[in-house]
Amino acid sequence: MRIYAVIQGKYGQRIVDHIKEHGPRDWEVLVWEAPQFLPPIVDDPEEFLPQDPPHADLILSLVENRSASELIPDLAVLAGAQAAIAPVDNRAWLPQGMMRQMEHRLAAHSISSAFPIPFCALEAQPGQHPLIQEFTTHFGRPKLEIEVEGDHIARVKILREAPCGSTHFVAQRLIGVPIEEAEEEAGLAHHHYPCLASMAMDDEFEDTLMHRSGLMTKLAVHDPLRPLLKERTIYIRPD
């Protein structure tokens, strides 16, 4: 699979670097750094888009302002992409109305799309494009396999990881932790990585996207340890 990632700074570069290092060897990840400064409304996308973008199977939007988000559908068409993933780690970069417009513009060219909120909430869905499903096999909502010796965590295997790399950071810090303290330790490690999601209150989830991301990490620990833990529930509001 050939991925064409669109970045504007350290946020996107960090994710790209992690995908390149930990993704399948047969993935090719190309990068276009979009302009930092764009007009509030982009009337002529061709003025700012690369003139001859490479062919890509999947567009990965990691831009950091709403004007750059407007360029994604046109870039996907120019690159001949079949699918696009545009995570929402900050609503200021991709407001809900613009997200729906982007989805419709992509669909008009038969380009499938996914908009995880935040990126580490991405999961395979029924009817999803195979390229997006292939991506979610490796990156998205964290999934762990945990081995226990006595009352402590002995080994952690990452089955699927957050695109930013936080899952590796969390997994390393769980070794030797008592199982009753594992979820709390995972939440603290996630916060210290640090998370790339916004700390602003989100109206849709009535929570911050950073906290929602932290819950994804806690659930990744809770689920495999559930049979060993006392009866308890972690609630996460669905998409």
Secondary structure, 3 states (H helix, E strand, C coil): CEEEEEECCHHHHHHHHHHHHHCCCCCEEEEEECCCCCCCCCCCHHHCCCCCCCCCCEEEEECCCHHHHCCHHHHHHHHCCCEEECCCCCCCCCCHHHHHHHHHHHHCCCCEEECCCCHHHCCCCCCCCHHHHHHHHHECCCEEEEEEECCEEEEEEEEEECCCCHHHHHHHCCCCCEHHHHHHHHHHHHHHCCCCCCCCEECCCCEEHHHHHHHHHHHHHHHHHHHHCCCCCCCCCCC
